[in-house]
Amino acid sequence: MTSPLVTVLMGGPDGERPVSIESGHAVAAALIDAGWRVESLVIDKPDAAMIRSIPGDVFFPVLHGPWGEGGPLQELLSQDGRPFVGAGARAAAICMDKAAVKSIAESHGVSTPPWSLRTDCTPIPLEPPVVVKPNAEGSSLSLSLCNTTEEAAAAVAELIASRGSALVERMISGRELTVGVLDGTALPIIEIVPAATFYDYAAKYQRDDTRYVVDPDLPPTRSRHIQDAATTLCEVLGVGQLARVDFLLDTDDAWLLEVNTMPGFTSHSLLPMAAKAAGRSMSALCEQLVLTAVRTAAGPAS
């Protein structure tokens, strides 16, 4: 009997296309190592007919950004009907909307920095220092750290002009932590210690001087609180099968930053690092995700 063919999709039209391609090749290699038949395909922005023409029994879409991770691709894959790894279209769209995630987090007792979604250039109701970022983007793209009202207003105006909105958050100074979630279970916490002041796109994917500390020195109750917040939020959002939740920890609390529904799978990526610390190799991790996708598509056992 021929084993199922897993088609790994990568690329896409979003700003993280190079990272997606690197992640996609890593996933394909891991699945081949695990014994799966694999087809790798770099895509741009296919329509439904193009998706239907792609061979494969299971899709593993390793795309990042608003189109590839934020719902449009997931909607096409849902219409196609074959199993695929990752969040469904609605959950993906919600998680790409940072303001929506923050509202949901607050309603379920998960702390997030005070914030304001701006769609016009009226005065910002937060005192600097603040962080200004796109409401629907990843990898710290187009993010500004603003120490004055003038800097914040300029950053907001630029994002509104280019993207239609801007998210403004109170700047939190603290330790950067991330929690991977697989099948509703939190993986070990990882602390990110960038050599630069901020964990930006270059620190995430291009530099080699960022340190990653697995199971950082935290009080056990604090670690459990952060992991519980991550799993609770992922369950509410419907992305408990695969996600990575980012926090900033200061002396007051662990503050939610965002939820990633398709974390990276590059050599710098945090989910594979956390999975390895939990005893799962990259091959085992990717195989588990494929098997979960197939099981979910099949529905509950009768």
C-alpha angles and dihedrals in degrees: 000000000000114000118237118275114238114205112204111207120201141159114044131168098283130105093258094060095122091051090047092054092049090048092046094054090049092051092047091051091048093051092047088051088053090055102258126138105244137192117191120205131179109209135187112196108320124189126226094273092053091049090052090053094056113101121233145092097231130026123218103190108194097182129136130202138044099310101034098037105018104070113280095089091040090054090054091048091049090052089050090057102216120123116268136185119249140023125343120250098265095046091045091052093050093049092050088057102078094190091053091050091049092052091050092046092052091050089056098046098260110137120233129174115268107272147177130203109219124202096163137033099256116132115297113243093219127082116231143286090076140152118235117197142152113277092225112035140086144214093049090286114170092001120153130196105211124195097177137046089242093054091049093048091050092049092048092048091051093051094045089052093049103031108014098245144035133208116222120195134180106257112249120201110206149090118321112229134175133194123200116210123203123178090343095308125113118233122215115297116254123206117211115214109185119197088219123063094260136033096239132162092280092050090049100048114005111036126071099202098081112108123215119202116197114209094005121207103280132140108267091239091054092049091050091048092053094045092046090050090052096049093043092052093045091051092050092047093046096240101107093123093068131000145121120219121201126208141177115217121205131160091281107046150324105272121206115235104175148318119243115203096189108033120194123271098199127121088268095047123123105211095061088045092054092044090053090052087054091052101264120124120214089258092050091047094052092044091052090053092051093048091048090052091052093046093048093049090051091057128219118335114258 
